[in-house]
């Protein structure tokens, strides 16, 4: 028996439950995983409608963890009801590891969706996320978006560097002690800072930027900070 993707199996399961797919009619089944995905992007749709749909999916493909409908609505400038309706319509594409938060169901789905857009379009969406998160940095009250900012802003700035070549802000955060202090306050450990330093070393070493030496030094210091809280 060939391996079937979880998203495809879930689509079949949900369809049987809802009655939209009948087990005796194989013609109603999509042509494998890609057939399932392509059904959503009907070429007869208006270009604007199809693009909007792609952008909503691609935002989730770029995000590093499950988030709420409200989070994505703020990033895209949509209403929460619009995003919630979108999730409900394409529920088979989503998983909800935490109540009220969603992520795309399979890594291959992330890749497929991002490949439907050109690099410039992906870069624009990633910039939307990064700009939104930067605005959250100085909010005192902890929230979903503030937590996501301090955990994953570095990843989106890392991507911005690759897409646009502009890495000034990424370098700034890698060396910002106040930002790293808040990372620790929110997480209780140094994992978020360590991920940021790892991305920084990877990016700036490839650029052969001298700032890489400073980031390597900051990364080394994390080991000593870990020991301080372990004893």
C-alpha positions as CSV (number, residue, x, y, z in Angstrom):
1,X,0.0,0.0,0.0
2,X,1.5,3.4,-0.9
3,X,2.2,5.9,1.8
4,X,-0.6,8.5,2.2
5,X,-0.1,12.0,3.5
6,X,-2.0,12.8,6.8
7,X,-3.7,15.8,5.2
8,X,-5.1,13.5,2.4
9,X,-6.3,10.9,5.0
10,X,-8.0,13.6,7.1
11,X,-9.7,15.1,4.0
12,X,-11.1,11.7,3.2
13,X,-12.2,11.1,6.8
14,X,-13.9,14.5,7.2
15,X,-15.6,14.1,3.8
16,X,-17.0,10.7,4.7
17,X,-18.3,12.1,8.0
18,X,-20.0,15.1,6.3
19,X,-21.3,13.1,3.5
20,X,-19.5,15.1,0.8
21,X,-17.5,12.0,-0.1
22,X,-19.1,8.6,-0.6
23,X,-17.0,5.4,-0.3
24,X,-18.6,3.8,-3.3
25,X,-17.7,6.7,-5.6
26,X,-14.0,6.8,-6.1
27,X,-14.3,9.6,-8.7
28,X,-15.1,12.0,-5.9
29,X,-11.6,11.6,-4.4
30,X,-8.9,14.1,-5.3
31,X,-5.9,12.8,-7.3
32,X,-3.6,12.3,-4.3
33,X,-2.2,15.0,-2.1
34,X,-1.5,17.6,-4.9
35,X,-5.0,17.0,-6.3
36,X,-6.4,17.9,-2.9
37,X,-4.4,21.1,-2.7
38,X,-5.1,22.2,-6.2
39,X,-8.9,21.9,-5.7
40,X,-8.7,25.0,-3.5
41,X,-6.9,27.1,-6.1
42,X,-9.4,27.0,-9.0
43,X,-8.0,28.7,-12.0
44,X,-11.4,30.1,-12.8
45,X,-11.4,32.2,-9.6
46,X,-10.8,35.9,-10.0
47,X,-7.1,36.7,-9.7
48,X,-7.6,38.9,-6.6
49,X,-9.6,36.1,-4.8
50,X,-7.0,33.5,-5.6
51,X,-4.2,35.7,-4.4
52,X,-6.0,36.5,-1.2
53,X,-6.5,32.9,-0.5
54,X,-2.8,32.1,-1.2
55,X,-1.6,34.9,1.1
56,X,-3.8,33.6,3.9
57,X,-2.4,30.1,3.6
58,X,1.2,31.4,3.1
59,X,1.2,33.4,6.3
60,X,0.6,30.2,8.2
61,X,3.3,28.5,6.2
62,X,5.8,31.2,7.2
63,X,4.9,31.2,10.9
64,X,7.0,29.1,13.3
65,X,4.2,27.8,15.6
66,X,0.5,27.6,16.0
67,X,-1.3,31.0,16.4
68,X,-4.8,32.3,16.8
69,X,-7.1,33.7,14.1
70,X,-6.7,37.1,15.8
71,X,-2.9,37.1,15.4
72,X,-3.1,36.4,11.6
73,X,-6.0,38.9,11.2
74,X,-3.8,41.7,12.7
75,X,-0.8,40.8,10.5
76,X,-2.9,40.8,7.3
77,X,-5.2,43.7,8.3
78,X,-8.3,41.4,8.0
79,X,-11.0,41.0,10.6
80,X,-10.9,38.1,13.0
81,X,-14.2,36.8,11.7
82,X,-12.8,36.7,8.2
83,X,-9.9,34.6,9.3
84,X,-12.0,32.4,11.5
85,X,-14.4,31.7,8.5
86,X,-11.3,30.9,6.4
87,X,-10.1,28.4,9.0
88,X,-13.5,26.8,9.2
89,X,-13.8,26.5,5.4
90,X,-10.4,24.8,5.2
91,X,-10.4,23.0,8.5
92,X,-8.9,19.8,6.9
93,X,-5.8,21.8,6.2
94,X,-5.2,22.8,9.8
95,X,-4.3,21.2,13.1
96,X,-5.0,22.8,16.5
97,X,-2.4,21.6,19.0
98,X,-3.7,24.2,21.4
99,X,-7.3,25.3,21.8
100,X,-8.0,28.4,19.7
101,X,-4.6,28.2,17.9
102,X,-3.9,26.7,14.5
103,X,-1.1,25.6,12.3
104,X,-1.0,24.0,8.9
105,X,-1.4,20.2,9.1
106,X,1.8,19.1,7.4
107,X,5.3,20.4,6.5
108,X,4.9,19.4,2.9
109,X,1.8,21.6,2.7
110,X,3.9,24.6,3.9
111,X,6.4,24.0,1.1
112,X,3.7,23.5,-1.5
113,X,1.9,26.8,-0.5
114,X,5.1,28.8,-0.5
115,X,6.0,27.5,-3.9
116,X,2.7,28.8,-5.3
117,X,4.1,32.4,-4.7
118,X,7.2,34.0,-6.2
119,X,10.1,35.0,-4.0
120,X,9.0,38.6,-3.9
121,X,5.5,37.8,-2.7
122,X,6.9,35.5,0.0
123,X,9.3,38.2,1.1
124,X,6.5,40.8,1.3
125,X,4.5,38.5,3.5
126,X,7.4,37.8,5.8
127,X,8.1,41.5,6.1
128,X,4.5,42.0,7.2
129,X,5.1,39.5,10.0
130,X,8.4,41.0,11.0
131,X,7.0,44.6,11.0
132,X,4.0,43.5,13.1
133,X,6.3,41.8,15.6
134,X,8.7,44.8,15.9
135,X,5.7,46.9,17.0
136,X,5.0,44.4,19.8
137,X,8.5,44.6,21.3
138,X,7.8,47.5,23.7
139,X,4.4,46.3,24.9
140,X,4.6,45.7,28.6
141,X,1.7,43.3,28.9
142,X,2.4,39.7,28.0
143,X,0.2,38.4,25.1
144,X,0.3,35.9,22.3
145,X,1.9,38.3,19.9
146,X,4.4,39.6,22.4
147,X,5.5,36.1,23.3
148,X,5.8,35.2,19.6
149,X,7.8,38.3,19.0
150,X,10.5,37.5,21.6
151,X,10.6,33.8,20.5
152,X,10.5,34.1,16.7
153,X,11.2,37.7,15.6
154,X,14.8,36.7,14.9
155,X,13.7,34.0,12.5
156,X,11.6,36.5,10.4
157,X,14.5,39.0,10.4
158,X,16.8,36.2,9.3
159,X,14.5,35.5,6.4
160,X,14.3,39.2,5.6
161,X,18.0,39.3,5.3
162,X,18.0,36.5,2.8
163,X,15.2,38.0,0.8
164,X,16.2,41.7,0.8
165,X,19.8,41.8,1.9
166,X,18.9,44.2,4.6
167,X,20.2,42.7,7.9
168,X,20.8,45.8,10.0
169,X,17.8,45.2,12.3
170,X,18.7,41.5,12.7
171,X,22.2,42.4,13.8
172,X,20.8,45.0,16.2
173,X,18.6,42.5,18.0
174,X,21.4,39.9,18.1
175,X,23.4,42.3,20.2
176,X,20.5,43.9,22.2
177,X,20.9,43.0,25.9
178,X,17.5,44.4,26.8
179,X,15.8,42.2,24.1
180,X,17.6,39.1,25.4
181,X,16.8,40.0,29.0
182,X,13.1,40.0,28.1
183,X,13.5,36.7,26.2
184,X,14.6,35.2,29.4
185,X,11.9,36.8,31.5
186,X,9.2,35.5,29.2
187,X,10.6,32.0,28.7
188,X,12.5,31.3,31.9
189,X,15.4,30.0,30.0
190,X,17.9,30.8,27.3
191,X,16.6,28.8,24.4
192,X,15.1,31.7,22.5
193,X,18.3,33.7,22.8
194,X,20.4,30.7,21.7
195,X,18.2,30.2,18.6
196,X,18.7,33.9,17.7
197,X,22.4,33.6,18.1
198,X,22.5,30.4,16.0
199,X,20.7,32.2,13.2
200,X,22.9,35.2,13.6
201,X,26.1,33.1,13.3
202,X,24.7,31.3,10.3
203,X,23.6,34.4,8.4
204,X,26.6,36.7,9.2
205,X,29.2,34.0,8.7
206,X,27.9,33.4,5.1
207,X,28.0,37.2,4.5
208,X,31.5,37.2,6.0
209,X,30.4,40.1,8.1
210,X,32.8,41.0,11.0
211,X,29.8,41.3,13.4
212,X,29.7,37.5,13.3
213,X,32.6,37.5,15.8
214,X,30.6,39.5,18.3
215,X,27.6,37.2,17.9
216,X,29.8,34.1,18.4
217,X,31.1,35.6,21.6
218,X,27.5,36.4,22.8
219,X,26.5,32.8,22.0
220,X,29.4,31.5,24.0
221,X,28.3,33.5,27.0
222,X,25.0,31.7,27.0
223,X,26.6,28.5,28.3
224,X,27.9,30.4,31.4
225,X,24.4,32.0,31.9
226,X,22.9,28.5,31.8
227,X,25.2,27.3,34.5
228,X,24.3,30.3,36.7
229,X,20.6,29.2,36.8
230,X,21.3,25.5,37.2
231,X,23.2,25.9,40.5
